[in-house]
Amino acid sequence: MDDKVELLRAIPLFADLDDRSLQAVAVLAHEVAFKAGEVLMLEGETGDTFEVIVEGTVRIDRGDRAVRSMTAGGFIGEIALLERRARTASVTCVTDVRALEIRAHEFERLMDTLPAVHRRIRATVDRRERGRDWDAL
């Protein structure tokens, strides 16, 4: 558990949380690994997980267009869970990826109990929905 707390502390989304809050997130997050080439999310599918990248690189595609790469500290899957709608992009591992995964029902608990994290994720969703984040490449 302490290792997971240290991983979370290194991620900007969670970096300024107190120890108790980090422990709460660590309980909800599950360590997962994906291989290079593996598709993590498909545009149009129902979203059921939120992923925080710990190591590795993913590519995000909308339609037939690559819109962004994301590395350690980045997170994906939040739009479908927060907005309760289909995935807005596909995500494929460029390299092997290690991530912390939070499932939909746990994500809701996270949003309810940690307002600071909820605000940061909401702000990111708003930026991505307006296209500012996707066009950063």
N, C-alpha and C positions, 0 to 999 in steps of 0.2 A: 504493500500500500504506500509506503514512504517513497518508493521509486516512482509510482504514479503521481504522487503529489509533486515531486521534483519535476517530472515531465510537464505537468500542468503549469507550474510556476514559470517555466521557460516559454510558455505560449502567451503571446501578447493579450489575447482575449481574457485570460485568467490571471495574468501576472500580478495585478494589484489586489487580488482577493486575500483576505486574511486566512490564517491556517485552518480555521474551522470550516470556512466556505470551500477551501481547496480540498479538504477531507471529504466534504459532502459531494463535490463533483467527482472525486476519485472513486467513491462508492458507486456512482452511476455509470462511470466510463469503463468500457471493456477494451483491453488491448487486442488489436487485430493486425494481421499481416496480409498483404496482397502482393502478387507477383507482377513484374513488368508485363504489360500487355493486357492485364486483367481489367475488365470493365466494372467499375464500382457502381455507377448509376447510369440509367438510360433516360434520355429526354422522353417525357410523356408518361413514364411509369409512376405509380404511386410511391411516395416517399415514406420510408419507415425508419431511416437512420440519419444521424448527424455525425459527420466524421471530422476530427481534428487531426491534421497531418503532423506526425512527430518526426518522421524521416522519409525522404524520397520526394518524387515529383509526379504530379498528375497533370493531364491536359484536359481542358474543359472545352467542349464543342457545343455549339448551338446550330442545329441543322447540319449543313455540310461545312461549317466554318469553325476553325479553331479560334477561340476567343481569348484564351488565357492559359498560362501555366501556373501552377501553385506548388509551393514547397513547404517545408516545416513551418508550423505556426499558422498556416492557412486552414480554413474550414469550409466544408461543403455540405450541402443537404439541408441547410436551414430554411430556404425559401419554401420548399414543399411542406416542411413540418409547421412552420409558423403560419403560412397562408392556407394550409390544408388543401393543397392542390397538387397536380402532377409535377414531376421534376421538370425544371426549365432548361436543363442542359444535360449532356452526357459527360461522364468523367471516366477517363482511362488512365491507368498507371503507366507512366513513361519509364520509371525505374521500379524496383521493389519498393514497397511503401509500408511503413509502420504507422498505425493510426490509433487514436482513441475513439471508440465508437459509443455513441449514446443513442439508444433506441427511442422510438417516438414517445412512449409513455413516460420514460425517464427524462426526455427532453422537456416535456410539459412541466414536470416537477422542477427541473432546473430553472425554467423560465419563471415559474411561480415563486420560487424561493430566493432567487438571486436577481433582484431588479437591475443591478449594474450590468450583469452579463446580458440580460434581456435587452437593455437599452443599446448595448454595443452591437448585438446581433441584429436588432431591428434597424439600426442605422446602416449596417452593411447591406441588409436586404433592400432598404430604400435606395442606396447607391447602385446596387446591382440591377434593380428593377428599372432604374432610370437609364441604365446602360453605361454609367460612368466607369464602373469597375470592369465590366466586360471589355471595354474598348481600350483598356490601359496598355495593351501590348503594342 
